[in-house]
Amino acid sequence: MPRLSRLRHEQAFHDEQARRRALDLADRSLVFADDDYLDHETWIRPAFARLGDVRGRRILDLGCGHGMAAIVLARRGARVTALDLSTGYLHEARARARANGVDIGWVAADGERLPFADATFDGIWGNAVLHHLDLDLAGRELRRVLRPGGVAVFCEPWGENPLLGWARRALPYAGKQRTPDEMPLDQGGLAVLRHSLPTLTLEGHQLLGMIGRVLGPRPWLARVDGWLLRQAPWLQRWCRYVVLTERV
Ligand SMILES: C[S@@+](CC[C@H](N)C(=O)[O-])C[C@H]1O[C@@H](n2cnc3c(N)ncnc32)[C@H](O)[C@@H]1O
């Protein structure tokens, strides 16, 4: 699909998702505790730890969506810029930041054309966003805006498990709505990203734990996964999600 049509589809899809969320959120408090975000998926807390001490650092939340990561980062003392293509999601994220009393810079822009000077950020965070982007364009831009000594951490659905690929296509489960052009990241995509981010490391999450996506969370599965993946790191290739880290 041509780039501009893809961006228009992405924006319309996420704006519509945000519109439906706004109806659900209308009479609910937007105040939340850091743990609510850090523990909502098993990879978030360990991935966040990879950013290190963010106090006083300039951090970009790429594809910030609902803004919860940006707010947790701001509460930890980071100077946060949160960027998204969807003005609908930015509206929700801004309201959530107000409710939680933090100050964040909001930017409506395309992650493939970042409106920032070179070496602007000490750190970049992105959860479930790279697989929506052109990885070559996004990789170049992310490297450009990351300053020497900086770190970038991304959490992405991983697409190298054929059984999981079938389940993603065939099984109905909650929260499955996707844009037509998003694809889980795979070895090919990783190779493209490594053109610009050459030391990108990969850590797999949810091997057996992915069953929780259908049956509901089973915390003990995360412990079993941790043990299995330490014993046999090659099993990462069949995980549901990966955490990617680049240190420059
Ligand atoms: C699956 S959501 C993830 C949101 C958030 N990071 C989270 O953890 O829930 C993907 C987000 O990427 C945004 N997005 C998609 N394409 C984008 C682009 N080209 N530039 C910036 N943001 C984009 C969407 O609007 C959406 O908010």
Ligand as a Chemical Component Dictionary entry (heavy atoms), coordinates in Angstrom:
data_LIG
# 
_chem_comp.id                   LIG 
_chem_comp.type                 NON-POLYMER 
_chem_comp.pdbx_formal_charge   0 
_chem_comp.three_letter_code    LIG 
# 
loop_
_chem_comp_atom.comp_id 
_chem_comp_atom.atom_id 
_chem_comp_atom.alt_atom_id 
_chem_comp_atom.type_symbol 
_chem_comp_atom.charge 
_chem_comp_atom.model_Cartn_x 
_chem_comp_atom.model_Cartn_y 
_chem_comp_atom.model_Cartn_z 
_chem_comp_atom.pdbx_ordinal 
LIG C1  C1  C 0  -0.984 -0.629 19.235 1  
LIG S1  S1  S 1  -0.972 1.089  19.564 2  
LIG C2  C2  C 0  0.195  1.183  20.908 3  
LIG C3  C3  C 0  -0.033 2.408  21.751 4  
LIG C4  C4  C 0  0.808  2.515  23.023 5  
LIG N1  N1  N 0  2.225  2.603  22.728 6  
LIG C5  C5  C 0  0.524  1.381  23.969 7  
LIG O1  O1  O 0  1.454  0.836  24.547 8  
LIG O2  O2  O -1 -0.657 1.034  24.167 9  
LIG C6  C6  C 0  -0.075 1.746  18.199 10 
LIG C7  C7  C 0  0.021  3.274  18.249 11 
LIG O3  O3  O 0  0.885  3.700  17.195 12 
LIG C8  C8  C 0  0.331  4.848  16.594 13 
LIG N2  N2  N 0  0.856  4.939  15.221 14 
LIG C9  C9  C 0  0.568  4.158  14.153 15 
LIG N3  N3  N 0  1.258  4.574  13.073 16 
LIG C10 C10 C 0  2.001  5.638  13.473 17 
LIG C11 C11 C 0  2.913  6.505  12.822 18 
LIG N4  N4  N 0  3.212  6.381  11.535 19 
LIG N5  N5  N 0  3.491  7.490  13.538 20 
LIG C12 C12 C 0  3.200  7.674  14.858 21 
LIG N6  N6  N 0  2.334  6.876  15.530 22 
LIG C13 C13 C 0  1.749  5.876  14.839 23 
LIG C14 C14 C 0  -1.163 4.622  16.661 24 
LIG O4  O4  O 0  -1.900 5.814  16.515 25 
LIG C15 C15 C 0  -1.298 3.975  18.056 26 
LIG O5  O5  O 0  -1.497 4.945  19.054 27 
# 
loop_
_chem_comp_bond.comp_id 
_chem_comp_bond.atom_id_1 
_chem_comp_bond.atom_id_2 
_chem_comp_bond.value_order 
_chem_comp_bond.pdbx_ordinal 
LIG C1  S1  SING 1  
LIG S1  C2  SING 2  
LIG S1  C6  SING 3  
LIG C2  C3  SING 4  
LIG C3  C4  SING 5  
LIG C4  N1  SING 6  
LIG C4  C5  SING 7  
LIG C5  O1  DOUB 8  
LIG C5  O2  SING 9  
LIG C6  C7  SING 10 
LIG C7  O3  SING 11 
LIG C7  C15 SING 12 
LIG O3  C8  SING 13 
LIG C8  N2  SING 14 
LIG C8  C14 SING 15 
LIG N2  C9  SING 16 
LIG N2  C13 SING 17 
LIG C9  N3  DOUB 18 
LIG N3  C10 SING 19 
LIG C10 C11 SING 20 
LIG C10 C13 DOUB 21 
LIG C11 N4  SING 22 
LIG C11 N5  DOUB 23 
LIG N5  C12 SING 24 
LIG C12 N6  DOUB 25 
LIG N6  C13 SING 26 
LIG C14 O4  SING 27 
LIG C14 C15 SING 28 
LIG C15 O5  SING 29 
# 
